[in-house]
Amino acid sequence: MSKEKIVLAYSGGLDTTVIIPWLKDNYDCDVIAVCVDVGQGKETDGLEQRAIKSGASKFYLKNVTEEYITDYIYPTLKAGAVYETSYMLGTSMARPLIAKTLVDIAQAEGATAICHGCTGKGNDQVRFELTIKALAPDLKVIAPWRIWNMKSRDDEIAYCEERGIECPVKKGDSYSRDRNIWHVSHEGLELEDPANAPNYEKILKLSNTPQNAPDEPTAISLTFEKGIPVALNGEKMDPVSLLKKLNELGGENGIGIIDILENRIVGMKSRGIYETPGGTIMFKAHEQLEHMVLDKQTYSYKQQIAIKFAELVYSGEWFTPLRSALSAFVDSTSEVCSGEVGMILYKGNIIPAGTTSPYSLYDEEISSFTTGELYSHKDAAGFINLFGLSMKIRGMKGLTKVE
């Protein structure tokens, strides 16, 4: 009789390194380790050897980086979705795609369960499992952190050492990190005390600090077609190459470093340091372009959409009717979001440097202080009388409060 097959979301980090032998100790199973590459870079090097050495019977490395950009990052970018004003959703956007890939492999392999290394306090357990429920409700989910006896990352390190398994981190340097082509996140250790200032010299992986950034500014232009960035400094680039180049430029200039206390899905606050250099440039440029091409009411309503979209992505609700419907609205507004945005990158700052678009709603003849034929200053008096009529009536009746 063949053993049960369990697909493990494998990163090669501390949690998943421990989980392979733990699964074999506690289940009569074959472990299929799956690393979904969403732009982790060199982190995927040597993973197959490490997984097999740790006890996995099979290993997959699936590169879905371009799909991550085109099908998850771009819809979120076009929506202008940022969680709690600062977090640009790098981990959140990737999780539904990773879970979708795990489901595809589990179904192809005839596996009965998917295992992940998310803690019982974290957001990712929700994101993974909601996607699995939506796409493959028959698959079981195994979440070791919710059922094993280990209490901390030090316990995991000890577990590896006891079994002679090479540990990917050392005591005192076990930040919890997540990296993909969009960002790098950092949590844990001294960051768990909000009173501690981050030691950026030690923490950062993609970026200079603004203090260490070049003294000379970097001027760039980004071209969009229907809300999607397609060219840098006039040169057309594929999605992966473009984002990598923006990460390089943004990182050099200290762009996109944030320190945030965010509200997790499960109810607690957590502190994260995020590096999103290229993504921050894309968002700022997209915002500048929308200011030019969207009318007041559409832009105002889209700001509300952005907040809800960010909440859905953060909470792992990608594969929901509401997220799809909001994306349809955003796609409609993006029909006119084409043009070129100039920016200057300088010591952590993105300074606008001119925007053009064939769909621009800005008309110099109307907006100029010089009187033109399309606008009469005299019309403003009647507009103000009508616009302020309700306020005038309240004033006439003595109902206006001065507080």
C-alpha positions as CSV (number, residue, x, y, z in Angstrom):
1,M,0.0,0.0,0.0
2,S,1.4,3.4,-1.0
3,K,2.1,6.0,1.6
4,E,0.0,9.1,1.9
5,K,1.5,12.0,0.0
6,I,1.8,15.4,1.7
7,V,2.8,18.5,-0.2
8,L,4.9,20.9,1.8
9,A,5.2,24.6,1.1
10,Y,9.0,24.6,1.2
11,S,11.3,27.6,1.5
12,G,14.4,26.0,2.9
13,G,14.1,28.3,5.9
14,L,14.1,27.3,9.5
15,D,10.4,26.3,9.8
16,T,10.2,24.1,6.7
17,T,13.6,22.6,7.3
18,V,12.3,21.3,10.7
19,I,8.9,20.3,9.2
20,I,10.2,17.6,6.8
21,P,11.6,15.3,9.5
22,W,8.7,16.2,11.8
23,L,6.2,15.1,9.2
24,K,8.1,11.8,8.7
25,D,8.2,11.3,12.5
26,N,4.5,11.9,12.9
27,Y,2.8,10.7,9.7
28,D,3.3,7.6,7.5
29,C,3.9,9.8,4.5
30,D,6.0,10.8,1.6
31,V,6.8,14.5,1.8
32,I,6.8,16.4,-1.6
33,A,8.7,19.6,-1.0
34,V,7.5,22.5,-3.3
35,C,9.3,25.8,-3.5
36,V,7.3,28.4,-5.4
37,D,9.7,30.9,-6.9
38,V,8.2,34.4,-6.8
39,G,11.5,36.1,-7.2
40,Q,13.5,35.1,-4.1
41,G,16.7,35.2,-6.1
42,K,19.6,33.1,-4.7
43,E,17.4,31.8,-1.9
44,T,16.3,29.0,-4.1
45,D,19.9,27.8,-4.8
46,G,20.6,24.4,-3.4
47,L,17.1,23.8,-2.1
48,E,16.5,20.5,-3.8
49,Q,19.6,19.0,-2.2
50,R,18.7,20.4,1.2
51,A,15.1,19.2,1.0
52,I,16.1,15.6,-0.1
53,K,18.8,15.5,2.6
54,S,16.2,16.5,5.2
55,G,13.9,13.6,4.1
56,A,11.7,14.8,1.3
57,S,10.9,12.1,-1.3
58,K,10.5,14.6,-4.1
59,F,11.2,18.3,-4.8
60,Y,9.6,20.9,-7.1
61,L,10.9,24.3,-7.9
62,K,8.2,26.3,-9.8
63,N,9.1,29.7,-11.1
64,V,6.0,31.8,-11.3
65,T,7.7,35.2,-10.9
66,E,6.2,36.8,-14.1
67,E,2.7,35.5,-13.2
68,Y,3.1,37.0,-9.8
69,I,3.8,40.4,-11.3
70,T,1.2,40.4,-14.1
71,D,-1.7,38.7,-12.3
72,Y,-1.2,39.8,-8.7
73,I,1.1,42.8,-8.4
74,Y,-0.3,44.7,-11.4
75,P,-4.0,44.4,-10.3
76,T,-3.0,45.6,-6.8
77,L,-0.9,48.5,-8.3
78,K,-3.7,49.6,-10.5
79,A,-6.0,49.6,-7.5
80,G,-3.6,51.8,-5.6
81,A,-4.0,49.3,-2.7
82,V,-1.7,50.0,0.3
83,Y,-2.5,48.4,3.7
84,E,-2.9,50.9,6.6
85,T,-1.3,53.7,4.6
86,S,2.2,52.1,4.5
87,Y,2.4,48.3,3.8
88,M,2.6,47.5,0.1
89,L,1.4,44.0,0.5
90,G,4.5,42.1,-0.8
91,T,3.9,39.0,1.2
92,S,0.1,39.2,1.0
93,M,0.0,39.3,-2.8
94,A,2.3,36.3,-3.2
95,R,0.5,33.9,-0.8
96,P,-2.6,33.2,-3.0
97,L,-0.4,32.4,-6.0
98,I,1.9,30.2,-3.9
99,A,-1.1,28.3,-2.5
100,K,-2.6,28.0,-6.0
101,T,0.6,26.4,-7.2
102,L,0.7,24.0,-4.2
103,V,-2.9,23.0,-5.0
104,D,-2.0,22.3,-8.7
105,I,0.9,20.1,-7.7
106,A,-1.1,18.3,-4.9
107,Q,-3.8,17.4,-7.4
108,A,-1.3,16.3,-10.0
109,E,0.5,14.1,-7.5
110,G,-2.6,12.7,-5.9
111,A,-1.7,14.2,-2.5
112,T,-4.2,14.2,0.3
113,A,-2.9,17.2,2.3
114,I,-0.9,20.4,2.0
115,C,1.4,21.4,4.9
116,H,2.7,24.9,5.6
117,G,5.0,26.3,8.2
118,C,3.0,29.4,9.2
119,T,2.7,30.1,12.9
120,G,-0.6,30.1,14.8
121,K,-0.1,33.8,15.4
122,G,0.6,34.8,11.8
123,N,-1.3,36.1,8.8
124,D,0.0,33.6,6.3
125,Q,-1.9,30.6,7.8
126,V,-5.1,32.5,6.9
127,R,-3.9,33.4,3.4
128,F,-2.8,29.9,2.5
129,E,-5.8,28.1,3.9
130,L,-8.4,30.5,2.5
131,T,-6.9,29.9,-1.0
132,I,-6.9,26.1,-0.5
133,K,-10.5,26.2,0.7
134,A,-11.5,28.2,-2.4
135,L,-9.6,26.1,-4.9
136,A,-9.5,22.6,-3.4
137,P,-11.9,22.2,-0.5
138,D,-11.3,18.5,-0.3
139,L,-7.6,18.8,0.6
140,K,-6.5,18.6,4.2
141,V,-4.3,21.2,5.7
142,I,-1.5,20.4,8.2
143,A,-0.2,23.3,10.2
144,P,2.6,22.0,12.6
145,W,2.9,25.2,14.5
146,R,-0.7,24.7,15.7
147,I,-0.1,21.1,16.9
148,W,3.5,20.4,17.8
149,N,5.3,21.1,21.1
150,M,7.9,23.5,19.9
151,K,7.4,27.0,21.3
152,S,10.0,29.1,19.7
153,R,12.6,29.4,16.9
154,D,15.3,28.4,19.4
155,D,13.3,25.1,19.9
156,E,13.4,24.6,16.2
157,I,17.1,25.2,16.0
158,A,17.6,22.6,18.8
159,Y,15.4,20.1,17.0
160,C,17.7,20.4,13.9
161,E,20.8,20.1,16.0
162,E,19.5,16.9,17.8
163,R,19.0,15.2,14.4
164,G,22.1,16.4,12.8
165,I,20.3,18.5,10.2
166,E,22.1,21.6,8.9
167,C,20.2,24.6,10.3
168,P,19.7,27.6,7.9
169,V,19.9,30.2,10.7
170,K,21.9,30.7,13.8
171,K,20.9,31.8,17.2
172,G,20.7,35.6,17.5
173,D,20.3,36.1,13.8
174,S,16.9,34.5,13.3
175,Y,14.9,37.4,11.9
176,S,11.7,36.1,10.3
177,R,12.1,37.2,6.7
178,D,10.1,36.9,3.5
179,R,11.5,37.8,0.2
180,N,10.2,38.0,-3.3
181,I,10.7,40.2,-6.3
182,W,8.4,42.9,-4.8
183,H,9.9,43.3,-1.3
184,V,11.7,41.9,1.7
185,S,10.1,41.9,5.1
186,H,11.8,41.6,8.5
187,E,10.3,40.6,11.8
188,G,11.4,39.3,15.2
189,L,14.3,39.6,17.6
190,E,14.7,43.2,18.9
191,L,12.1,44.5,16.4
192,E,9.4,42.9,18.7
193,D,9.9,45.9,21.1
194,P,8.5,49.0,19.3
195,A,10.7,51.1,21.5
196,N,13.8,49.8,19.7
197,A,15.0,51.8,16.7
198,P,15.8,49.4,13.8
199,N,19.5,48.8,13.1
200,Y,19.1,49.3,9.4
201,E,22.8,48.6,8.7
202,K,22.2,45.1,10.0
203,I,18.7,44.5,8.7
204,L,18.4,45.8,5.2
205,K,18.9,43.4,2.2
206,L,17.8,45.3,-0.9
207,S,18.5,48.9,0.1
208,N,20.9,51.6,1.2
209,T,19.7,53.7,4.1
210,P,18.8,57.2,2.9
211,Q,21.9,58.5,4.8
212,N,24.2,56.1,2.8
213,A,22.4,56.8,-0.6
214,P,24.4,58.7,-3.3
215,D,24.7,62.4,-3.0
216,E,23.7,62.9,-6.6
217,P,20.0,62.4,-7.6
218,T,18.9,59.9,-10.1
219,A,16.4,61.1,-12.8
220,I,14.1,58.5,-14.4
221,S,10.9,58.2,-16.3
222,L,8.3,55.4,-16.2
223,T,5.8,54.8,-19.0
224,F,2.4,53.2,-18.4
225,E,-0.2,51.6,-20.7
226,K,-3.6,51.2,-19.1
227,G,-2.2,51.3,-15.6
228,I,0.7,48.9,-16.2
229,P,4.3,50.0,-16.3
230,V,5.9,49.0,-19.6
231,A,9.1,51.1,-20.1
232,L,11.9,52.7,-18.1
233,N,13.5,55.9,-19.6
234,G,11.8,55.1,-22.9
235,E,13.1,51.5,-23.1
236,K,10.4,48.8,-23.2
237,M,11.1,46.0,-20.7
238,D,9.5,42.8,-19.7
239,P,7.8,42.8,-16.3
240,V,10.5,40.9,-14.5
241,S,13.4,42.9,-15.9
242,L,11.6,46.2,-15.3
243,L,10.9,45.5,-11.6
244,K,14.4,44.2,-11.0
245,K,15.9,47.4,-12.5
246,L,13.6,49.6,-10.4
247,N,14.6,47.6,-7.3
248,E,18.2,48.3,-8.1
249,L,17.6,52.0,-8.7
250,G,15.3,52.4,-5.7
251,G,17.6,50.4,-3.4
252,E,20.6,52.5,-4.3
253,N,18.7,55.6,-3.4
254,G,17.1,54.4,-0.1
255,I,13.6,54.3,-1.5
256,G,10.7,52.4,0.0
257,I,11.9,51.5,3.6
258,I,9.1,51.5,6.2
259,D,8.7,50.6,9.8
260,I,5.1,49.8,10.7
261,L,3.0,48.5,13.6
262,E,0.2,46.8,11.6
263,N,-3.0,45.1,12.7
264,R,-2.8,41.4,11.9
265,I,-5.7,39.4,10.6
266,V,-5.8,37.4,13.9
267,G,-6.3,40.5,16.0
268,M,-2.8,41.4,17.4
269,K,-0.5,44.1,16.3
270,S,2.9,43.2,14.9
271,R,5.9,45.2,13.8
272,G,7.5,44.8,10.5
273,I,10.4,46.5,8.5
274,Y,9.6,46.4,4.8
275,E,11.9,47.2,1.8
276,T,9.9,47.8,-1.4
277,P,12.1,50.0,-3.5
278,G,10.9,49.3,-7.1
279,G,7.3,48.9,-6.0
280,T,7.3,52.2,-4.2
281,I,8.5,53.9,-7.4
282,M,5.7,52.2,-9.4
283,F,3.1,53.2,-6.9
284,K,4.2,56.9,-6.8
285,A,4.4,57.1,-10.6
286,H,1.0,55.5,-11.0
287,E,-0.5,57.9,-8.4
288,Q,0.9,60.9,-10.3
289,L,-0.6,59.6,-13.6
290,E,-4.0,59.1,-12.0
291,H,-4.0,62.6,-10.7
292,M,-3.8,63.7,-14.3
293,V,-6.2,61.4,-16.1
294,L,-9.1,60.6,-13.6
295,D,-12.0,63.0,-12.9
296,K,-12.7,64.1,-9.4
297,Q,-15.6,61.6,-8.6
298,T,-13.8,58.6,-10.1
299,Y,-10.6,59.4,-8.3
300,S,-12.5,59.9,-5.0
301,Y,-14.4,56.7,-5.3
302,K,-11.2,54.8,-6.4
303,Q,-9.5,55.9,-3.1
304,Q,-12.3,54.1,-1.2
305,I,-11.9,51.0,-3.4
306,A,-8.1,51.1,-2.7
307,I,-8.7,50.7,1.0
308,K,-11.1,47.8,0.6
309,F,-8.9,46.1,-2.0
310,A,-5.9,46.3,0.4
311,E,-7.9,44.8,3.2
312,L,-9.0,41.9,1.0
313,V,-5.5,41.2,-0.2
314,Y,-4.0,41.5,3.3
315,S,-6.6,39.0,4.7
316,G,-6.0,36.4,2.0
317,E,-9.4,37.0,0.2
318,W,-7.9,37.1,-3.3
319,F,-10.2,34.4,-4.8
320,T,-13.4,36.1,-3.8
321,P,-16.2,37.6,-5.8
322,L,-15.7,41.0,-4.3
323,R,-12.0,41.2,-5.1
324,S,-12.8,40.2,-8.7
325,A,-15.5,42.8,-8.9
326,L,-13.2,45.5,-7.6
327,S,-10.6,44.5,-10.1
328,A,-13.2,44.9,-12.9
329,F,-13.9,48.4,-11.7
330,V,-10.2,49.2,-11.5
331,D,-9.6,47.8,-15.0
332,S,-12.3,50.2,-16.3
333,T,-10.7,53.2,-14.7
334,S,-7.3,52.1,-16.0
335,E,-8.4,52.4,-19.7
336,V,-7.1,56.0,-19.6
337,C,-4.2,55.5,-17.3
338,S,-1.5,55.7,-20.0
339,G,1.4,58.2,-20.1
340,E,4.9,59.0,-18.9
341,V,5.9,60.1,-15.4
342,G,9.2,61.7,-14.6
343,M,10.7,61.3,-11.1
344,I,13.9,62.2,-9.3
345,L,15.2,59.6,-6.7
346,Y,17.1,61.2,-3.9
347,K,18.0,59.9,-0.4
348,G,14.7,58.1,0.3
349,N,12.6,60.6,-1.6
350,I,10.7,60.4,-4.9
351,I,10.3,63.9,-6.3
352,P,7.8,64.3,-9.2
353,A,9.5,65.7,-12.3
354,G,6.7,66.1,-14.9
355,T,3.8,64.0,-16.2
356,T,2.3,63.6,-19.7
357,S,-0.6,61.6,-21.0
358,P,-2.8,61.6,-24.1
359,Y,-5.7,61.3,-21.8
360,S,-4.8,64.3,-19.6
361,L,-7.8,66.2,-18.1
362,Y,-5.6,69.2,-17.4
363,D,-6.2,72.1,-19.6
364,E,-3.8,75.0,-19.3
365,E,-6.1,77.5,-20.8
366,I,-8.7,76.7,-18.2
367,S,-6.4,76.2,-15.2
368,S,-4.1,79.2,-15.8
369,F,-4.5,82.4,-13.8
370,T,-4.7,84.2,-17.1
371,T,-8.4,84.6,-18.1
372,G,-9.3,82.5,-21.1
373,E,-12.3,81.9,-23.3
374,L,-13.4,78.7,-21.7
375,Y,-13.9,80.0,-18.2
376,S,-15.5,83.2,-16.9
377,H,-14.6,84.4,-13.5
378,K,-18.1,85.8,-13.2
379,D,-19.6,82.3,-13.2
380,A,-18.0,81.6,-9.9
381,A,-20.3,83.9,-8.0
382,G,-23.5,82.0,-9.0
383,F,-21.8,78.7,-8.3
384,I,-20.8,79.7,-4.8
385,N,-24.3,81.0,-4.1
386,L,-25.9,77.7,-5.1
387,F,-23.1,75.5,-3.5
388,G,-23.4,77.4,-0.2
389,L,-27.2,77.8,-0.1
390,S,-27.8,75.2,2.6
391,M,-25.1,76.8,4.8
392,K,-26.6,80.2,4.3
393,I,-30.0,79.0,5.3
394,R,-28.6,77.5,8.5
395,G,-26.8,80.7,9.2
396,M,-30.0,82.7,8.7
397,K,-31.8,80.5,11.2
398,G,-29.0,80.8,13.7
399,L,-28.1,77.1,13.5
400,T,-24.4,77.4,12.7
401,K,-22.3,76.2,15.6
402,V,-18.8,77.7,16.3
403,E,-16.8,75.2,18.3
